[in-house]
């Protein structure tokens, strides 16, 4: 599991921080999708970060 997905889940990171991580290629859209599938982040969080519905 990607660090940024876990950080978002445990509220160690904000959505804006995760967006920056995606820009730096430290996290991917696929990592976020896996987090939604494992119920670590919500579909709303996914949409807020990616701009796309899950």
N, CA, C and O atoms as a Maestro MAE file, in Angstrom:
{
 s_m_m2io_version
 :::
 2.0.0
}

f_m_ct {
 s_m_title
 :::
 protein
 m_atom[216] {
  # First column is atom index #
  i_m_mmod_type
  r_m_x_coord
  r_m_y_coord
  r_m_z_coord
  i_m_residue_number
  s_m_chain_name
  s_m_pdb_residue_name
  s_m_pdb_atom_name
  i_m_atomic_number
  :::
  1 25 0.838 -1.172 0.000 1 A "UNK " " N  " 7
  2 3 0.000 0.000 0.000 1 A "UNK " " CA " 6
  3 2 0.890 1.246 0.000 1 A "UNK " " C  " 6
  4 15 1.895 1.310 0.709 1 A "UNK " " O  " 8
  5 25 0.509 2.207 -0.791 2 A "UNK " " N  " 7
  6 3 1.291 3.424 -0.933 2 A "UNK " " CA " 6
  7 2 1.218 4.271 0.346 2 A "UNK " " C  " 6
  8 15 0.169 4.388 0.979 2 A "UNK " " O  " 8
  9 25 2.362 4.852 0.700 3 A "UNK " " N  " 7
  10 3 2.444 5.692 1.902 3 A "UNK " " CA " 6
  11 2 1.394 6.795 1.889 3 A "UNK " " C  " 6
  12 15 0.756 7.051 2.910 3 A "UNK " " O  " 8
  13 25 1.207 7.454 0.742 4 A "UNK " " N  " 7
  14 3 0.300 8.601 0.678 4 A "UNK " " CA " 6
  15 2 -1.154 8.208 0.894 4 A "UNK " " C  " 6
  16 15 -1.928 8.989 1.447 4 A "UNK " " O  " 8
  17 25 -1.527 7.030 0.473 5 A "UNK " " N  " 7
  18 3 -2.890 6.544 0.718 5 A "UNK " " CA " 6
  19 2 -3.075 6.320 2.219 5 A "UNK " " C  " 6
  20 15 -4.089 6.713 2.794 5 A "UNK " " O  " 8
  21 25 -2.099 5.695 2.834 6 A "UNK " " N  " 7
  22 3 -2.180 5.477 4.280 6 A "UNK " " CA " 6
  23 2 -2.146 6.804 5.042 6 A "UNK " " C  " 6
  24 15 -2.865 6.975 6.027 6 A "UNK " " O  " 8
  25 25 -1.320 7.731 4.590 7 A "UNK " " N  " 7
  26 3 -1.239 9.038 5.242 7 A "UNK " " CA " 6
  27 2 -2.579 9.769 5.156 7 A "UNK " " C  " 6
  28 15 -2.988 10.432 6.110 7 A "UNK " " O  " 8
  29 25 -3.247 9.653 4.044 8 A "UNK " " N  " 7
  30 3 -4.563 10.271 3.901 8 A "UNK " " CA " 6
  31 2 -5.572 9.584 4.826 8 A "UNK " " C  " 6
  32 15 -6.386 10.242 5.474 8 A "UNK " " O  " 8
  33 25 -5.506 8.268 4.876 9 A "UNK " " N  " 7
  34 3 -6.405 7.495 5.742 9 A "UNK " " CA " 6
  35 2 -6.235 7.881 7.219 9 A "UNK " " C  " 6
  36 15 -7.224 8.076 7.926 9 A "UNK " " O  " 8
  37 25 -5.012 7.989 7.673 10 A "UNK " " N  " 7
  38 3 -4.746 8.301 9.081 10 A "UNK " " CA " 6
  39 2 -4.702 9.807 9.365 10 A "UNK " " C  " 6
  40 15 -4.377 10.235 10.473 10 A "UNK " " O  " 8
  41 25 -5.036 10.593 8.345 11 A "UNK " " N  " 7
  42 3 -5.086 12.056 8.455 11 A "UNK " " CA " 6
  43 2 -3.728 12.662 8.781 11 A "UNK " " C  " 6
  44 15 -3.635 13.680 9.467 11 A "UNK " " O  " 8
  45 25 -2.679 12.023 8.282 12 A "UNK " " N  " 7
  46 3 -1.330 12.573 8.396 12 A "UNK " " CA " 6
  47 2 -1.051 13.509 7.229 12 A "UNK " " C  " 6
  48 15 -0.136 14.330 7.287 12 A "UNK " " O  " 8
  49 25 -1.845 13.380 6.171 13 A "UNK " " N  " 7
  50 3 -1.676 14.195 4.965 13 A "UNK " " CA " 6
  51 2 -3.046 14.706 4.524 13 A "UNK " " C  " 6
  52 15 -4.080 14.110 4.825 13 A "UNK " " O  " 8
  53 25 -3.023 15.808 3.814 14 A "UNK " " N  " 7
  54 3 -4.254 16.377 3.260 14 A "UNK " " CA " 6
  55 2 -4.379 15.978 1.796 14 A "UNK " " C  " 6
  56 15 -3.438 15.462 1.192 14 A "UNK " " O  " 8
  57 25 -5.552 16.227 1.243 15 A "UNK " " N  " 7
  58 3 -5.774 15.947 -0.174 15 A "UNK " " CA " 6
  59 2 -4.809 16.763 -1.037 15 A "UNK " " C  " 6
  60 15 -4.315 16.276 -2.054 15 A "UNK " " O  " 8
  61 25 -4.546 17.991 -0.632 16 A "UNK " " N  " 7
  62 3 -3.611 18.832 -1.392 16 A "UNK " " CA " 6
  63 2 -2.206 18.233 -1.399 16 A "UNK " " C  " 6
  64 15 -1.512 18.283 -2.414 16 A "UNK " " O  " 8
  65 25 -1.793 17.675 -0.282 17 A "UNK " " N  " 7
  66 3 -0.479 17.045 -0.211 17 A "UNK " " CA " 6
  67 2 -0.418 15.826 -1.133 17 A "UNK " " C  " 6
  68 15 0.597 15.585 -1.786 17 A "UNK " " O  " 8
  69 25 -1.504 15.065 -1.183 18 A "UNK " " N  " 7
  70 3 -1.544 13.889 -2.053 18 A "UNK " " CA " 6
  71 2 -1.523 14.322 -3.519 18 A "UNK " " C  " 6
  72 15 -0.892 13.664 -4.346 18 A "UNK " " O  " 8
  73 25 -2.200 15.412 -3.845 19 A "UNK " " N  " 7
  74 3 -2.148 15.935 -5.219 19 A "UNK " " CA " 6
  75 2 -0.715 16.282 -5.606 19 A "UNK " " C  " 6
  76 15 -0.289 16.010 -6.728 19 A "UNK " " O  " 8
  77 25 0.025 16.881 -4.682 20 A "UNK " " N  " 7
  78 3 1.432 17.194 -4.950 20 A "UNK " " CA " 6
  79 2 2.243 15.912 -5.131 20 A "UNK " " C  " 6
  80 15 3.118 15.840 -5.994 20 A "UNK " " O  " 8
  81 25 1.946 14.900 -4.311 21 A "UNK " " N  " 7
  82 3 2.659 13.623 -4.429 21 A "UNK " " CA " 6
  83 2 2.405 12.988 -5.795 21 A "UNK " " C  " 6
  84 15 3.305 12.387 -6.381 21 A "UNK " " O  " 8
  85 25 1.187 13.123 -6.294 22 A "UNK " " N  " 7
  86 3 0.881 12.603 -7.629 22 A "UNK " " CA " 6
  87 2 1.683 13.369 -8.678 22 A "UNK " " C  " 6
  88 15 2.214 12.773 -9.616 22 A "UNK " " O  " 8
  89 25 1.770 14.681 -8.522 23 A "UNK " " N  " 7
  90 3 2.533 15.497 -9.467 23 A "UNK " " CA " 6
  91 2 4.015 15.098 -9.477 23 A "UNK " " C  " 6
  92 15 4.669 15.161 -10.518 23 A "UNK " " O  " 8
  93 25 4.541 14.688 -8.319 24 A "UNK " " N  " 7
  94 3 5.940 14.242 -8.217 24 A "UNK " " CA " 6
  95 2 6.109 12.748 -8.499 24 A "UNK " " C  " 6
  96 15 7.207 12.203 -8.386 24 A "UNK " " O  " 8
  97 25 5.010 12.101 -8.863 25 A "UNK " " N  " 7
  98 3 4.984 10.667 -9.168 25 A "UNK " " CA " 6
  99 2 5.359 9.794 -7.975 25 A "UNK " " C  " 6
  100 15 5.909 8.705 -8.140 25 A "UNK " " O  " 8
  101 25 5.053 10.285 -6.762 26 A "UNK " " N  " 7
  102 3 5.240 9.481 -5.553 26 A "UNK " " CA " 6
  103 2 4.003 8.641 -5.253 26 A "UNK " " C  " 6
  104 15 4.054 7.718 -4.440 26 A "UNK " " O  " 8
  105 25 2.901 8.963 -5.908 27 A "UNK " " N  " 7
  106 3 1.632 8.280 -5.721 27 A "UNK " " CA " 6
  107 2 0.932 8.285 -7.080 27 A "UNK " " C  " 6
  108 15 1.116 9.208 -7.874 27 A "UNK " " O  " 8
  109 25 0.138 7.262 -7.342 28 A "UNK " " N  " 7
  110 3 -0.559 7.196 -8.625 28 A "UNK " " CA " 6
  111 2 -2.070 7.117 -8.415 28 A "UNK " " C  " 6
  112 15 -2.553 6.859 -7.313 28 A "UNK " " O  " 8
  113 25 -2.787 7.344 -9.492 29 A "UNK " " N  " 7
  114 3 -4.240 7.206 -9.470 29 A "UNK " " CA " 6
  115 2 -4.607 5.758 -9.123 29 A "UNK " " C  " 6
  116 15 -5.593 5.511 -8.429 29 A "UNK " " O  " 8
  117 25 -3.821 4.825 -9.603 30 A "UNK " " N  " 7
  118 3 -4.059 3.409 -9.311 30 A "UNK " " CA " 6
  119 2 -3.890 3.123 -7.817 30 A "UNK " " C  " 6
  120 15 -4.632 2.325 -7.244 30 A "UNK " " O  " 8
  121 25 -2.908 3.780 -7.191 31 A "UNK " " N  " 7
  122 3 -2.721 3.629 -5.739 31 A "UNK " " CA " 6
  123 2 -3.955 4.120 -4.994 31 A "UNK " " C  " 6
  124 15 -4.403 3.488 -4.037 31 A "UNK " " O  " 8
  125 25 -4.504 5.246 -5.437 32 A "UNK " " N  " 7
  126 3 -5.705 5.789 -4.798 32 A "UNK " " CA " 6
  127 2 -6.892 4.850 -5.002 32 A "UNK " " C  " 6
  128 15 -7.675 4.624 -4.079 32 A "UNK " " O  " 8
  129 25 -7.022 4.308 -6.203 33 A "UNK " " N  " 7
  130 3 -8.114 3.373 -6.480 33 A "UNK " " CA " 6
  131 2 -8.019 2.143 -5.581 33 A "UNK " " C  " 6
  132 15 -9.031 1.644 -5.089 33 A "UNK " " O  " 8
  133 25 -6.793 1.658 -5.372 34 A "UNK " " N  " 7
  134 3 -6.591 0.524 -4.467 34 A "UNK " " CA " 6
  135 2 -7.008 0.895 -3.046 34 A "UNK " " C  " 6
  136 15 -7.585 0.077 -2.329 34 A "UNK " " O  " 8
  137 25 -6.713 2.128 -2.644 35 A "UNK " " N  " 7
  138 3 -7.123 2.599 -1.325 35 A "UNK " " CA " 6
  139 2 -8.636 2.643 -1.168 35 A "UNK " " C  " 6
  140 15 -9.160 2.332 -0.098 35 A "UNK " " O  " 8
  141 25 -9.334 3.025 -2.220 36 A "UNK " " N  " 7
  142 3 -10.804 3.018 -2.175 36 A "UNK " " CA " 6
  143 2 -11.302 1.579 -2.081 36 A "UNK " " C  " 6
  144 15 -12.190 1.275 -1.285 36 A "UNK " " O  " 8
  145 25 -10.730 0.699 -2.893 37 A "UNK " " N  " 7
  146 3 -11.154 -0.710 -2.881 37 A "UNK " " CA " 6
  147 2 -10.929 -1.368 -1.525 37 A "UNK " " C  " 6
  148 15 -11.688 -2.250 -1.124 37 A "UNK " " O  " 8
  149 25 -9.887 -0.938 -0.822 38 A "UNK " " N  " 7
  150 3 -9.595 -1.494 0.508 38 A "UNK " " CA " 6
  151 2 -10.260 -0.691 1.627 38 A "UNK " " C  " 6
  152 15 -10.042 -0.945 2.811 38 A "UNK " " O  " 8
  153 25 -11.078 0.286 1.220 39 A "UNK " " N  " 7
  154 3 -11.833 1.122 2.153 39 A "UNK " " CA " 6
  155 2 -10.951 1.943 3.096 39 A "UNK " " C  " 6
  156 15 -11.322 2.211 4.238 39 A "UNK " " O  " 8
  157 25 -9.782 2.334 2.597 40 A "UNK " " N  " 7
  158 3 -8.898 3.203 3.367 40 A "UNK " " CA " 6
  159 2 -9.211 4.670 3.109 40 A "UNK " " C  " 6
  160 15 -9.036 5.516 3.986 40 A "UNK " " O  " 8
  161 25 -9.671 4.960 1.911 41 A "UNK " " N  " 7
  162 3 -10.125 6.309 1.589 41 A "UNK " " CA " 6
  163 2 -11.505 6.194 0.952 41 A "UNK " " C  " 6
  164 15 -11.887 5.135 0.455 41 A "UNK " " O  " 8
  165 25 -12.237 7.285 0.973 42 A "UNK " " N  " 7
  166 3 -13.603 7.258 0.453 42 A "UNK " " CA " 6
  167 2 -13.623 7.591 -1.034 42 A "UNK " " C  " 6
  168 15 -12.696 8.214 -1.552 42 A "UNK " " O  " 8
  169 25 -14.678 7.174 -1.710 43 A "UNK " " N  " 7
  170 3 -14.829 7.591 -3.110 43 A "UNK " " CA " 6
  171 2 -14.855 9.116 -3.261 43 A "UNK " " C  " 6
  172 15 -14.400 9.646 -4.275 43 A "UNK " " O  " 8
  173 25 -15.380 9.815 -2.267 44 A "UNK " " N  " 7
  174 3 -15.389 11.285 -2.315 44 A "UNK " " CA " 6
  175 2 -13.978 11.855 -2.246 44 A "UNK " " C  " 6
  176 15 -13.667 12.822 -2.941 44 A "UNK " " O  " 8
  177 25 -13.129 11.268 -1.419 45 A "UNK " " N  " 7
  178 3 -11.734 11.704 -1.359 45 A "UNK " " CA " 6
  179 2 -11.047 11.450 -2.696 45 A "UNK " " C  " 6
  180 15 -10.301 12.294 -3.192 45 A "UNK " " O  " 8
  181 25 -11.303 10.292 -3.268 46 A "UNK " " N  " 7
  182 3 -10.731 9.949 -4.571 46 A "UNK " " CA " 6
  183 2 -11.150 10.980 -5.615 46 A "UNK " " C  " 6
  184 15 -10.321 11.476 -6.377 46 A "UNK " " O  " 8
  185 25 -12.437 11.296 -5.642 47 A "UNK " " N  " 7
  186 3 -12.948 12.265 -6.613 47 A "UNK " " CA " 6
  187 2 -12.357 13.651 -6.370 47 A "UNK " " C  " 6
  188 15 -12.031 14.361 -7.321 47 A "UNK " " O  " 8
  189 25 -12.219 14.035 -5.115 48 A "UNK " " N  " 7
  190 3 -11.654 15.334 -4.787 48 A "UNK " " CA " 6
  191 2 -10.210 15.484 -5.232 48 A "UNK " " C  " 6
  192 15 -9.769 16.584 -5.567 48 A "UNK " " O  " 8
  193 25 -9.480 14.388 -5.236 49 A "UNK " " N  " 7
  194 3 -8.073 14.422 -5.625 49 A "UNK " " CA " 6
  195 2 -7.906 14.281 -7.134 49 A "UNK " " C  " 6
  196 15 -7.117 14.996 -7.752 49 A "UNK " " O  " 8
  197 25 -8.660 13.347 -7.720 50 A "UNK " " N  " 7
  198 3 -8.466 13.047 -9.143 50 A "UNK " " CA " 6
  199 2 -9.398 13.832 -10.058 50 A "UNK " " C  " 6
  200 15 -9.106 14.018 -11.240 50 A "UNK " " O  " 8
  201 25 -10.522 14.291 -9.509 51 A "UNK " " N  " 7
  202 3 -11.518 14.960 -10.333 51 A "UNK " " CA " 6
  203 2 -12.408 13.991 -11.086 51 A "UNK " " C  " 6
  204 15 -13.241 14.404 -11.893 51 A "UNK " " O  " 8
  205 25 -12.236 12.707 -10.827 52 A "UNK " " N  " 7
  206 3 -13.011 11.670 -11.508 52 A "UNK " " CA " 6
  207 2 -13.730 10.808 -10.480 52 A "UNK " " C  " 6
  208 15 -13.198 10.518 -9.408 52 A "UNK " " O  " 8
  209 25 -14.940 10.407 -10.823 53 A "UNK " " N  " 7
  210 3 -15.692 9.515 -9.934 53 A "UNK " " CA " 6
  211 2 -15.070 8.124 -9.986 53 A "UNK " " C  " 6
  212 15 -14.516 7.706 -11.003 53 A "UNK " " O  " 8
  213 25 -15.173 7.440 -8.894 54 A "UNK " " N  " 7
  214 3 -14.634 6.070 -8.808 54 A "UNK " " CA " 6
  215 2 -15.616 5.104 -9.387 54 A "UNK " " C  " 6
  216 15 -15.356 3.901 -9.413 54 A "UNK " " O  " 8
  :::
 }
 m_bond[215] {
  # First column is bond index #
  i_m_from
  i_m_to
  i_m_order
  :::
  1 1 2 1
  2 2 3 1
  3 3 4 2
  4 3 5 1
  5 5 6 1
  6 6 7 1
  7 7 8 2
  8 7 9 1
  9 9 10 1
  10 10 11 1
  11 11 12 2
  12 11 13 1
  13 13 14 1
  14 14 15 1
  15 15 16 2
  16 15 17 1
  17 17 18 1
  18 18 19 1
  19 19 20 2
  20 19 21 1
  21 21 22 1
  22 22 23 1
  23 23 24 2
  24 23 25 1
  25 25 26 1
  26 26 27 1
  27 27 28 2
  28 27 29 1
  29 29 30 1
  30 30 31 1
  31 31 32 2
  32 31 33 1
  33 33 34 1
  34 34 35 1
  35 35 36 2
  36 35 37 1
  37 37 38 1
  38 38 39 1
  39 39 40 2
  40 39 41 1
  41 41 42 1
  42 42 43 1
  43 43 44 2
  44 43 45 1
  45 45 46 1
  46 46 47 1
  47 47 48 2
  48 47 49 1
  49 49 50 1
  50 50 51 1
  51 51 52 2
  52 51 53 1
  53 53 54 1
  54 54 55 1
  55 55 56 2
  56 55 57 1
  57 57 58 1
  58 58 59 1
  59 59 60 2
  60 59 61 1
  61 61 62 1
  62 62 63 1
  63 63 64 2
  64 63 65 1
  65 65 66 1
  66 66 67 1
  67 67 68 2
  68 67 69 1
  69 69 70 1
  70 70 71 1
  71 71 72 2
  72 71 73 1
  73 73 74 1
  74 74 75 1
  75 75 76 2
  76 75 77 1
  77 77 78 1
  78 78 79 1
  79 79 80 2
  80 79 81 1
  81 81 82 1
  82 82 83 1
  83 83 84 2
  84 83 85 1
  85 85 86 1
  86 86 87 1
  87 87 88 2
  88 87 89 1
  89 89 90 1
  90 90 91 1
  91 91 92 2
  92 91 93 1
  93 93 94 1
  94 94 95 1
  95 95 96 2
  96 95 97 1
  97 97 98 1
  98 98 99 1
  99 99 100 2
  100 99 101 1
  101 101 102 1
  102 102 103 1
  103 103 104 2
  104 103 105 1
  105 105 106 1
  106 106 107 1
  107 107 108 2
  108 107 109 1
  109 109 110 1
  110 110 111 1
  111 111 112 2
  112 111 113 1
  113 113 114 1
  114 114 115 1
  115 115 116 2
  116 115 117 1
  117 117 118 1
  118 118 119 1
  119 119 120 2
  120 119 121 1
  121 121 122 1
  122 122 123 1
  123 123 124 2
  124 123 125 1
  125 125 126 1
  126 126 127 1
  127 127 128 2
  128 127 129 1
  129 129 130 1
  130 130 131 1
  131 131 132 2
  132 131 133 1
  133 133 134 1
  134 134 135 1
  135 135 136 2
  136 135 137 1
  137 137 138 1
  138 138 139 1
  139 139 140 2
  140 139 141 1
  141 141 142 1
  142 142 143 1
  143 143 144 2
  144 143 145 1
  145 145 146 1
  146 146 147 1
  147 147 148 2
  148 147 149 1
  149 149 150 1
  150 150 151 1
  151 151 152 2
  152 151 153 1
  153 153 154 1
  154 154 155 1
  155 155 156 2
  156 155 157 1
  157 157 158 1
  158 158 159 1
  159 159 160 2
  160 159 161 1
  161 161 162 1
  162 162 163 1
  163 163 164 2
  164 163 165 1
  165 165 166 1
  166 166 167 1
  167 167 168 2
  168 167 169 1
  169 169 170 1
  170 170 171 1
  171 171 172 2
  172 171 173 1
  173 173 174 1
  174 174 175 1
  175 175 176 2
  176 175 177 1
  177 177 178 1
  178 178 179 1
  179 179 180 2
  180 179 181 1
  181 181 182 1
  182 182 183 1
  183 183 184 2
  184 183 185 1
  185 185 186 1
  186 186 187 1
  187 187 188 2
  188 187 189 1
  189 189 190 1
  190 190 191 1
  191 191 192 2
  192 191 193 1
  193 193 194 1
  194 194 195 1
  195 195 196 2
  196 195 197 1
  197 197 198 1
  198 198 199 1
  199 199 200 2
  200 199 201 1
  201 201 202 1
  202 202 203 1
  203 203 204 2
  204 203 205 1
  205 205 206 1
  206 206 207 1
  207 207 208 2
  208 207 209 1
  209 209 210 1
  210 210 211 1
  211 211 212 2
  212 211 213 1
  213 213 214 1
  214 214 215 1
  215 215 216 2
  :::
 }
}
